[in-house]
Amino acid sequence: MASKRLTRGLAATSLALLLPLSACSGGGQATTTSTTTASGGASAGAAATGTLTIWDYESDESAMGKAWAKAVDIFKTEHPGVTVKTEAQTFEQIQKNAKIVLTGNTVPDVMEYNKGNATAGVLASEELIEPLTQVAQQRGWDTKIKGSMQTTAKYSDKGLMGSGDWYGVPNYGEYVTVYYNKDLFEKNGVKVPTTAAEFEAALAAFKAKGVTPLAEAGAEYPMGQLWYQLVLANANRDFVNNYQLFANDVNFHGPEMTKATETLDSWVKKGYIAKDAAGLKAEDMGLSFINGKAPIMVSGSWWFGRLKSEITFNWGSFLFPGNTLQTGATGNLWVVPANAKNKDLAYDFIDITLRPEVQNILGQNGGLPLAGDSTTITDPQTKAFTEDFAKILDADGLAFYPDWPVAGYYDVLVSGFQSLINQSKTPSQVLDFIAKPYTDGKAAIKG
């Protein structure tokens, strides 16, 4: 599922829910004079005036939140005449309202946005965000972000990821992993699994002890990510290219999706997932794990910083056992709305987020930088977490997220897996339910 972020506290969440995104003000017109940066691009520089408005949905305690705060500090120092407005949004609000907001004139100058056909691809195809190929070449972003890491940055004129112009700039990576409570594993005599069979045996062992093993949430992305991990357990790169990039047709009743959905259904029936999970959100899932109630949480690297700051027990993480492919990609994108008033300032800010001093903050806090120096990471747990990501990259194992292919697919998957949790649909019915919107959306993109 699309990668999600925790908001900057309940107050920020409440404000975002009360005020439509269109009520957030964009920056005024900046007056700039260009200077040359080390990477060869144009920079607004110290003579710039006006306002730079930034939207993101990172929690302050996350690696990204800490790194972006550093980037803002650097920007302010280098642009003393510019006022910087950072506005914390919620992922869900941006996901649902971006198209409406960006058609207006009151837009941010730069915003964090999710990558994939269904999100950034839609905005690119409708010309709501600025093409960045020329800027990326001028400023050297295309050399800092290498190879397959550029896949999520590029979109065709139809919004298909992986080809065409740059429309966004990623600067960190992310992946879905298995977080586990070492104390609960030891207390209940459960072995840390290294294979798919051992993972399922661990779930059964906890349940036999009266412990619901998996912290889960069906009202948002987590259940879909778990499902996709199970799909990838039986998939190869050809399947991923077919599903994500439309290389060939996908059989939703083929072995990859059928076995995954049947396995998930069996886990629900066996009580490995709580019956009330259909109505729970990602925050509920996270708190269940953080508070020591559930021994296992399958979710993204974006939780790492918060877990380190809030958990009081012994915990760790490991890659989903047995998989050579893992849910994950580059992180969310910085995009520049087509109607932004201060695009040069936006480019300056993006450029700063790729500097070593910002990238290394990401790495030191578990944020998986794309242009950082791993030797600056001294914390053993963070280093191990980063090394797991390196293993995925070395194996070409990033397989993106299940809701990426077509617009509106996130809501389809959430609804489909809620019906699996509450047992209102069989696995076959769930696959039928999620197949048609995918097929229709693919046809709309390909024409």
Buried (B, 14 or more C-beta within 10 A) or exposed (E): BBBBBBBBEEEBBEBBEEEEBBEBEBBBEBEBEEEEBEBEBBBBBEBBBBBBBBBBBBBBBBBBBBBBBBBBEBBEEBBEBBBBBBBBBBBBBBBBBBEEBBBEEBBBBBBBBBBBBBBBBBBBBEEBBBBBBEBBBBBBBBEBBEEEBBBBBBBBEBBBBBEBBBBBBBBBBBBBBBBBBEBBBEEBEBEBBEEBEBBBBBBBBBBEBEBBBBBBBBBBBBBBBBBBBBBBBBBEEEBBBBBBBBEEEBBBEBEBBBBBBBBBBEBBEEBBBBEEBBEBBBBBBBBBBBEBBBBBBBBBBBBBBBBBEEBEEEBBBBBBBBBBBBBBBBBBBBBBBBBBBBBBBBBBBBBBBBBEEBBBBBBBBBBBBBBBEBEEBEEEBBBBBBEBBEEBBEEEBBBBBBBBBBBEBBEBBBBBBBBBBBEEBBBBBBBBBBBEBBBEBBEEBEE
